[in-house]
Each structure stands twice: as structure tokens, then as C-alpha cells.
């Protein structure tokens, strides 16, 4: 078996995962969420920043993503203030939400990352599904990777208030565009 440069042996059938240091493009990267409140879906998004180091072996790779809690956007200024306020994310006291990977593995169904989500000062174990791909047409001549991940959060991680109308599960999708690190 021959290895393609930048792609890990054993992952040739999963193109687009290249070794090296990458930074998150904050203009093109975000986390989107959906939660049910009072029987209706509430959707929002947070811009993401961070860095990724993809190594060989792949299990030693590290990803760090971060979002400013005050940057949450639902399209409603009133709802944004409520969600960033003391009853939910408490952005004044806990300005950052972050994820730090501890393990990256390729399984038959695709890529998985396991790590710690830090929200409101508490760490929570989190596993997510990943889809990675190299952009066919790099922007400005730079190679880029797009990584999409799907997570499910427990609403108790963001609020201590018991709200019967708030679903316990918050579905998130993160779309991260990576460009070569400096």
C-alpha cells in the first residue's frame, strides 16, 4: 500500500484529511443550533475561531474551537439578550464556550471526535460525528478543508432554570473552514 502525501495510511478512502497545522477561518465558520421551546423550534448560530493540528497517527491530533457567548444570534435581539443573559449562557460571567478534542478516530461509519465542552464554567464530555473534505477549488490559491460536525447538547448545561417548555436536547451543527496555520 502506498500513502498519499498528507493523507494518513488507512484513510485513503476518506479524502480531504491532511496533516499539519490549521487555523479556523472565523468568517466562514460557525456553530448552528436548534432547540424546541414551547413546541416551536428556536434556531441560532455562533461564529467560531480556533486551531487544529492533524498529526500522524491521527489519534494524536488536537482541535480547539471557541465561540463568544455574547455573539449568539437568533435573528431576534430580544431572544439573543435572553439567551446570552444570566438565566442561560451568562455571557457576562462566562464569555467563552469552547471545545477541546481528546481523541480523533476513523471508524467504518466516518470520523468521530471525543473531547470536553466547556460552557458556563463546567466541562462536559462530548462525542461528535465529523465529515471532512478538501475544497476542490481553494480560495485565493490556499488549500482549505471544510469539517462539519454534529453534536447533541443537554440543555441543563446552559441553564439551571427548570423550563418545562425547553427541550432537554439541543442539536448543533458546526461548519468549520480550516486554512493552513501560520
CORQUIKA-V822311 format. One record per residue. N is the residue number from 0. RES is the residue in one small letter. NEAR is the number of other C-alpha atoms within 10 Angstrom. D_FIRST is the distance of its C-alpha to the first C-alpha in Angstrom with 1 decimal. Layout:
# CORQUIKA-V822311
N_RES_NEAR_D_FIRST ; N_RES_NEAR_D_FIRST
This chain:
# CORQUIKA-V822311
0_x_5_0.0 ; 1_x_7_3.8 ; 2_x_11_6.7 ; 3_x_12_9.8 ; 4_x_9_12.8 ; 5_x_14_14.9 ; 6_x_20_12.8 ; 7_x_19_11.6 ; 8_x_15_8.2 ; 9_x_11_9.1 ; 10_x_15_11.5 ; 11_x_13_10.1 ; 12_x_8_12.5 ; 13_x_15_15.2 ; 14_x_13_15.7 ; 15_x_20_18.4 ; 16_x_20_17.8 ; 17_x_22_17.9 ; 18_x_18_18.5 ; 19_x_14_22.0 ; 20_x_18_25.7 ; 21_x_21_27.1 ; 22_x_21_30.7 ; 23_x_26_32.2 ; 24_x_20_34.1 ; 25_x_15_37.4 ; 26_x_11_38.8 ; 27_x_14_36.0 ; 28_x_21_35.2 ; 29_x_22_37.3 ; 30_x_21_37.7 ; 31_x_19_39.6 ; 32_x_21_41.4 ; 33_x_19_43.5 ; 34_x_20_46.0 ; 35_x_16_48.9 ; 36_x_14_52.3 ; 37_x_12_55.4 ; 38_x_10_53.5 ; 39_x_12_52.2 ; 40_x_13_48.8 ; 41_x_16_48.8 ; 42_x_16_46.0 ; 43_x_18_45.2 ; 44_x_19_42.8 ; 45_x_21_42.1 ; 46_x_22_40.5 ; 47_x_24_37.6 ; 48_x_22_36.7 ; 49_x_20_34.1 ; 50_x_20_31.0 ; 51_x_22_27.4 ; 52_x_19_25.0 ; 53_x_22_21.3 ; 54_x_17_19.6 ; 55_x_15_16.5 ; 56_x_12_16.6 ; 57_x_20_17.8 ; 58_x_14_20.5 ; 59_x_14_22.4 ; 60_x_20_22.9 ; 61_x_19_26.6 ; 62_x_21_28.6 ; 63_x_19_32.3 ; 64_x_19_34.3 ; 65_x_21_38.1 ; 66_x_21_40.9 ; 67_x_17_44.6 ; 68_x_25_46.5 ; 69_x_20_49.4 ; 70_x_16_47.1 ; 71_x_22_46.9 ; 72_x_19_47.9 ; 73_x_19_49.0 ; 74_x_12_51.2 ; 75_x_10_54.3 ; 76_x_11_55.8 ; 77_x_9_57.7 ; 78_x_15_54.7 ; 79_x_17_52.6 ; 80_x_18_55.4 ; 81_x_14_55.6 ; 82_x_21_51.9 ; 83_x_22_51.7 ; 84_x_16_55.0 ; 85_x_14_56.0 ; 86_x_13_55.7 ; 87_x_18_52.0 ; 88_x_25_49.6 ; 89_x_21_52.4 ; 90_x_22_50.9 ; 91_x_12_53.8 ; 92_x_12_53.0 ; 93_x_17_49.2 ; 94_x_17_48.1 ; 95_x_19_44.3 ; 96_x_21_41.9 ; 97_x_19_38.4 ; 98_x_21_35.1 ; 99_x_21_33.0 ; 100_x_21_29.6 ; 101_x_18_28.8 ; 102_x_16_25.5 ; 103_x_22_22.7 ; 104_x_16_20.4 ; 105_x_15_18.1 ; 106_x_9_19.4 ; 107_x_6_19.0 ; 108_x_8_22.0 ; 109_x_12_20.8 ; 110_x_16_21.4 ; 111_x_17_24.3 ; 112_x_21_26.3 ; 113_x_17_28.9 ; 114_x_20_31.6 ; 115_x_17_35.3 ; 116_x_23_37.6 ; 117_x_19_40.7 ; 118_x_20_43.6 ; 119_x_20_47.3 ; 120_x_13_46.6 ; 121_x_11_44.9 ; 122_x_14_41.2 ; 123_x_15_39.6 ; 124_x_14_36.3 ; 125_x_18_34.3 ; 126_x_21_31.1 ; 127_x_19_29.9 ; 128_x_15_27.4 ; 129_x_21_25.4 ; 130_x_16_24.2 ; 131_x_19_22.5 ; 132_x_16_22.0 ; 133_x_17_22.0 ; 134_x_14_25.3 ; 135_x_10_24.9 ; 136_x_10_28.0 ; 137_x_12_28.2 ; 138_x_10_31.8 ; 139_x_7_33.5 ; 140_x_7_30.3 ; 141_x_11_28.7 ; 142_x_14_25.4 ; 143_x_24_26.2 ; 144_x_22_24.7 ; 145_x_20_26.8 ; 146_x_18_26.5 ; 147_x_19_28.8 ; 148_x_19_29.7 ; 149_x_18_32.1 ; 150_x_17_34.4 ; 151_x_16_37.5 ; 152_x_19_40.2 ; 153_x_13_43.3 ; 154_x_19_46.4 ; 155_x_16_48.1 ; 156_x_18_45.8 ; 157_x_17_47.6 ; 158_x_16_51.1 ; 159_x_11_53.4 ; 160_x_11_55.9 ; 161_x_9_56.0 ; 162_x_13_55.9 ; 163_x_9_56.1 ; 164_x_11_55.3 ; 165_x_19_51.9 ; 166_x_18_48.9 ; 167_x_17_47.0 ; 168_x_15_43.6 ; 169_x_18_42.6 ; 170_x_17_39.6 ; 171_x_20_37.7 ; 172_x_19_35.0 ; 173_x_22_33.7 ; 174_x_20_32.4 ; 175_x_26_31.0 ; 176_x_25_30.2 ; 177_x_24_28.3 ; 178_x_20_28.6 ; 179_x_17_27.4 ; 180_x_12_29.4 ; 181_x_6_32.0
